[in-house]
């Protein structure tokens, strides 16, 4: 007797959707007229899984001069930047605005085996 087969049906399971948080902090927001260095820390977190996102490039950009630098997050999701400000010989204060950006790319873990009952 011959075996009879049905048609094939493909079932697609949608991929996970993650949300992220990128938080920027600075060691200080005021530098004396003689100049100085400020350390910026950016922390990238997968808020869906509540875990840090390592090995991701973060870009720190200053908006007035459009100057930027990149750093890669470590195992804690942290990227660190040091910015040195020159002395200001003007009688007016100078302000700089910084923002961090990142494009996280994570590979979701493989799904477990399916169960057929």
C-alpha positions, -999 to 999 in steps of 0.1 A, spaced: 0 0 0 13 35 -9 17 63 15 -5 93 9 8 128 19 -12 160 25 -3 195 13 24 214 32 16 243 54 42 268 66 37 285 100 57 316 106 63 328 142 68 365 144 102 378 157 105 396 190 101 433 192 125 450 217 125 485 231 157 503 243 167 531 265 199 552 260 208 574 290 235 600 289 252 615 320 281 639 325 307 641 353 300 678 355 280 704 335 303 733 343 339 738 333 361 767 346 373 794 322 407 777 323 392 747 305 389 711 316 377 676 308 342 662 311 335 625 311 303 615 294 287 581 301 260 565 279 242 534 291 222 513 266 196 490 280 171 466 264 141 476 284 120 447 271 144 422 287 157 446 314 194 439 304 224 458 292 232 459 255 269 451 249 290 455 218 270 484 203 285 515 188 273 547 205 279 581 189 283 613 210 275 644 190 279 681 200 251 700 181 267 735 177 300 723 161 285 690 148 315 672 163 311 636 171 330 606 185 321 569 189 327 543 216 315 507 219 294 495 249 310 471 273 293 441 290 273 465 312 260 484 282 282 514 290 302 536 266 324 563 279 337 595 263 362 621 275 357 656 261 384 683 267 373 719 266 399 746 259 403 777 280 377 804 273 393 838 270 360 855 261 341 874 287 309 855 277 302 819 287 301 793 259 276 765 260 278 731 242 249 706 239 256 669 236 234 640 226 241 603 223 227 579 197 229 542 190 214 516 167 212 484 187 214 451 168 206 421 189 201 385 179 172 370 197 178 336 213 166 307 192 131 296 202 128 263 220 115 232 204 78 231 194 54 207 210 32 185 189 3 168 208 
